[in-house]
């Protein structure tokens, strides 16, 4: 019998469930084929709704896997969504960005282990989403980058907190400040990814890990997740990020970002 969340239909998400002798493993796939699984407001609402529905189940899944369709994980924020931010006021953007972060980072509040099966490129907020999961398997040939500053905006989606938390201030700060691109092998070497495998093997590797985790005592894992993370600290960082991004969205530099994307050229920032 399907759970309630499995019976729902989503426009930008797909759900798969696998029954094992130890319990259910649920896989969530980002699916926005027209724009490389980029994050829209609607996708965020659907994602938060799904996470909330999973949490309400009487019998929780043993493990949740987050991955992507369309040969990519997530290209970050949708262009039309970014354009809409440039047309709003500071106060509107501050409020909306905090809400938008909450949609996707609700995954951090799941009381069961969450594995990011990063099956392809993950950029900006898409990469931040993987940091919000507990464990990560990266595609060796994938391209990964916190490209926020190259778009004229402060890092968002919790990356200013999650990156230093996972990697330390030196390496975490470097990736945020430079916006450099790295591959899956680098992610494994620096400890960001538990493993790095060819793209075609990412999901199966994540499923093997999920099967192993599902044999652990579920109540013990749930208590462990409560103690591993401080949502209070992350929430404080999210509020600061929302304010900083809201300030950036009304700048001339961000308008130049949008214009340069449409004209397919490098932006020329002036600091205004």
C-alpha positions in Angstrom: 0.0 0.0 0.0 1.3 3.4 -1.0 2.0 6.1 1.6 0.1 9.3 1.4 3.1 11.2 0.0 3.6 8.5 -2.7 0.1 9.1 -4.0 0.6 12.8 -4.6 1.6 14.1 -8.0 4.3 16.8 -8.3 5.3 18.9 -11.3 9.0 19.2 -10.5 9.7 16.1 -8.4 9.5 12.3 -8.8 9.3 9.8 -6.0 10.4 6.2 -5.9 10.2 3.8 -3.0 12.0 0.5 -2.4 10.7 -1.9 0.2 13.5 -3.9 2.0 13.4 -6.4 4.8 14.5 -3.6 7.1 12.0 -0.9 5.9 11.4 1.6 3.1 14.0 3.6 1.2 12.5 6.7 -0.4 14.2 8.5 -3.4 13.3 12.0 -4.3 14.4 13.2 -7.8 14.5 16.9 -8.8 12.9 17.0 -12.3 12.8 20.3 -14.2 13.8 19.1 -17.7 13.5 22.5 -19.4 16.2 24.1 -17.3 18.6 21.4 -15.9 16.6 20.9 -12.7 16.9 24.6 -11.7 15.1 25.6 -8.6 11.8 27.4 -9.0 9.4 28.7 -6.4 7.0 25.9 -7.3 9.6 23.2 -7.0 10.5 24.6 -3.6 6.9 24.5 -2.4 6.6 20.9 -3.7 9.9 19.9 -2.0 8.8 21.3 1.4 5.4 19.7 1.1 7.0 16.3 0.3 9.4 16.5 3.2 6.6 17.5 5.6 4.5 14.6 4.3 7.3 12.1 4.9 7.8 13.4 8.5 4.1 12.9 9.2 4.2 9.2 8.3 3.5 6.8 11.2 6.3 4.6 10.0 9.2 6.6 8.7 11.4 5.4 5.8 14.7 4.1 7.0 16.7 6.4 4.6 15.9 9.1 2.0 17.9 9.7 -1.2 17.9 13.0 -3.0 19.0 12.9 -6.6 18.2 14.5 -10.0 16.8 13.5 -13.3 17.9 14.7 -16.8 21.6 13.7 -16.3 22.1 16.5 -13.9 21.6 17.2 -10.2 20.7 20.9 -10.1 21.8 24.0 -12.0 20.9 26.3 -9.1 18.3 29.1 -9.1 16.0 29.4 -12.1 16.8 32.4 -14.3 13.2 33.7 -14.3 13.1 33.5 -10.5 16.4 35.5 -10.3 15.0 38.1 -12.6 11.9 38.4 -10.4 14.2 39.2 -7.4 15.7 42.1 -9.3 12.3 43.7 -9.6 11.3 43.4 -6.0 12.0 45.7 -3.0 14.6 45.0 -0.3 12.0 44.0 2.2 10.2 41.7 -0.2 13.4 39.9 -1.2 14.5 39.5 2.4 11.3 37.9 3.3 11.0 35.7 0.1 14.6 34.5 0.2 14.3 33.3 3.8 11.2 31.4 2.8 12.8 30.0 -0.3 15.8 28.7 1.6 13.4 27.0 4.1 11.7 25.1 1.3 14.8 23.2 0.3 16.7 23.1 3.6 13.6 21.4 5.2 15.5 18.2 4.2 17.8 18.9 7.1 14.9 18.4 9.5 14.1 14.9 8.3 14.7 12.6 11.3 16.2 9.9 9.1 19.5 9.7 7.2 19.5 11.6 3.9 21.9 10.8 1.1 22.6 13.2 -1.8 23.2 11.1 -4.9 24.8 14.0 -6.9 24.5 12.4 -10.3 25.8 15.4 -12.3 26.5 19.1 -12.2 25.4 21.0 -9.0 25.8 24.7 -9.0 25.1 27.5 -6.5 22.0 26.7 -4.5 21.9 23.2 -6.0 25.3 22.5 -4.4 24.1 24.0 -1.2 21.2 21.5 -1.1 23.7 18.6 -1.1 25.4 20.2 1.9 22.1 20.1 3.7 22.0 16.3 3.4 23.9 14.0 5.7 26.1 12.0 3.3 27.0 12.7 -0.3 28.0 10.6 -3.3 29.4 12.7 -6.2 29.8 12.0 -9.9 33.5 12.0 -10.8 32.9 14.0 -13.9 30.4 16.4 -12.4 31.0 20.1 -12.2 30.4 21.8 -8.8 30.6 25.4 -7.8 29.4 28.1 -5.4 29.1 30.7 -8.1 27.2 33.2 -6.1 29.8 36.0 -6.0 30.2 35.6 -9.8 26.5 36.4 -10.1 26.9 39.5 -8.0 25.2 38.1 -4.9 26.1 36.9 -1.4 26.1 33.1 -1.0 22.7 31.8 -0.1 20.8 28.5 0.7 22.8 28.2 3.9 26.1 27.9 2.1 27.9 30.5 4.2 27.2 28.3 7.2 27.2 24.8 5.7 30.4 25.1 3.7 32.6 26.1 6.6 30.8 23.7 8.9 31.7 20.8 6.6 35.0 21.8 5.2 36.4 24.3 7.8 36.8 28.0 7.3 39.9 27.8 5.1 38.6 25.5 2.4 35.0 26.4 2.8 35.8 30.1 2.6 38.0 29.5 -0.5 35.2 27.8 -2.4 32.7 30.6 -1.5 35.1 33.5 -2.2 36.5 32.2 -5.5 33.4 30.5 -6.9 35.9 28.0 -8.4 34.6 24.8 -10.1 35.7 21.4 -8.8 34.9 17.8 -9.7 33.8 14.8 -7.8 37.3 13.5 -7.2 38.2 16.7 -5.4 35.0 16.5 -3.4 36.0 13.0 -2.1 39.6 14.1 -1.5 38.6 17.0 0.7 36.0 15.0 2.6 32.9 16.6 1.2 31.8 13.4 -0.5 31.9 10.0 1.0 32.6 8.6 -2.4 33.1 9.7 -6.0 32.1 7.3 -8.8 31.3 7.6 -12.5 28.0 9.3 -13.1 26.2 6.1 -14.2 27.0 4.5 -10.8 26.1 7.3 -8.5 22.5 6.3 -7.7 23.4 2.6 -7.3 26.3 3.5 -4.9 23.9 5.7 -2.9 21.4 2.9 -2.8 24.0 0.5 -1.5 24.8 3.0 1.2 21.1 3.4 2.0 20.7 -0.4 2.4 23.6 -0.5 4.8 22.2 2.4 6.8 18.8 0.9 6.9 20.2 -2.0 9.0 21.1 0.3 11.9 18.6 0.9 14.7 16.2 3.6 13.5 15.5 5.2 16.9 19.2 5.5 17.5 19.8 7.2 14.1 16.9 9.6 14.8 18.3 10.6 18.2 21.8 11.0 16.6 20.4 13.4 13.9 18.9 15.6 16.6 22.3 15.9 18.2 24.5 16.3 15.1 23.1 19.6 13.9 22.1 23.0 15.3 19.2 24.3 13.4 19.4 27.5 15.6 22.8 28.4 14.2 21.8 27.6 10.6 18.6 29.6 11.0 20.6 32.6 12.2 22.9 32.3 9.1 19.9 32.1 6.8 18.5 35.3 8.1 21.8 37.1 7.5 22.1 35.6 4.0 18.5 36.7 3.2 19.3 40.3 4.2 22.6 40.3 2.3 21.1 38.8 -0.9 18.1 41.2 -0.7 20.6 44.1 -0.7 22.5 42.6 -3.6 19.3 42.0 -5.7 18.5 45.7 -5.9 22.1 46.7 -6.9 23.3 47.7 -10.4 25.7 44.8 -10.3 22.9 42.3 -10.1 21.0 44.0 -12.9 24.2 43.6 -14.9 24.3 39.9 -14.0 20.8 39.4 -15.5 21.7 41.4 -18.6 24.9 39.6 -19.2 23.2 36.2 -18.9 20.6 37.2 -21.5 23.4 38.6 -23.8 25.6 35.5 -23.2 28.7 37.4 -22.0 30.7 38.0 -18.9 29.3 40.6 -16.5 31.2 43.8 -15.8 30.7 44.8 -12.2 31.1 48.3 -10.9 30.4 47.9 -7.2 27.1 49.9 -7.3 
